[in-house]
Amino acid sequence: MGSSRFLLRGFFERILGRKALAYLLHLRPLEWPTMTAHFLLGTLLAMGWALPWRATLLGWFIFVVLLNGGTLAINSAYDQDEGDIGYLKAPPNPPEHLLAVSATMLAASVALGFLLPRPFFWINLACVVMSVLYSVPPVRLKARAGWDLLINCIGFGMLTPLGGWALTGRPFTPAIIAAATGFAFLFATLYPMTQIYQVAEDSRRGDRTLVIRVGIGPSLALALGTMLLAHLWFAWGVVLLHRNPVSLLLSLAVWLLVLVPWMTHWRRWTDAQHEAGMYRGLVAWAVTDLSLLALLWH
């Protein structure tokens, strides 16, 4: 952990100690910036810069730190991964009480959700329920091809920006519903990317993920199709506000730059190259977030 690859990790280990750091790492805080941007997209589209700062900070803590962190921790507690996982390279062994810590975080997110408008509470509660169904046996939907995709499309793709909007108390508009639906399809593009480099690890556990069931090539073809559907939904949301969706071409072009080379060369790529492709997909996601923010800003 103290190698040159993990200088920052070594710094925090000296401050927190190895045991405490292991808990923090399995919350995967490197994902929080991505989650924060996607969550606050909804808040900014609802209110512009006139944010209700207390509600926004509380909603962020509930949804990003407690819900997302707790979800990833409970996932680690059951998966017991040995290789790289999303946002965490060379993960330490899951600590002894990680399951209890993650369950406490999810319960706290539900309890604190009562302090915000009811639509936010129900969205947050739905995500907590889905996170448990996703990772915890005997249901463990992440091991069931199709269900794993559906949970993530609804939870991260659609409900995250809707949660950011809901904390403001404003009623949902047709444009934000269209945009959130587009993000549900866009996560169907991103999700196979998160699995391709983990095929060996998932196969060892006996998990029948989407990529394992249908293969890498068809999974990438699915990713391309859902990316195009997502942009159609985004365009519809923009049109509903009587704005020109041409600017979405930048987002579309960036996704094509990620997907087309991957579809062309995937047979020759190593797991490390597939993992790098996933992170390029996250950059494309950020471009889409910014494009929608610019187009739907009121």
Secondary structure by P-SEA (a helix, b strand, c coil): ccccccaaaaaaaaaccaaaaaaaaaacccaaaaaaaaaaaaaaaacccccaaaaaaaaaaaccccaaaaaaaaaaaaacccccccccccccccccaaaaaaaaaaaaaaaacccccaaaaaaaaaaaaaaaaaccccccccccaaaaaaaaaaacccaaaaaaaaaacccccaaaaaaaaaaaaaaaaacccccccaaaaaaaaccccccccccaaaaaaaaaaaaaaaaaaaaaaaaaaccccccaaaaaaaaaaaccccccccccccaaaaaaaaaaaaaaaaaaaaaaaaaacc
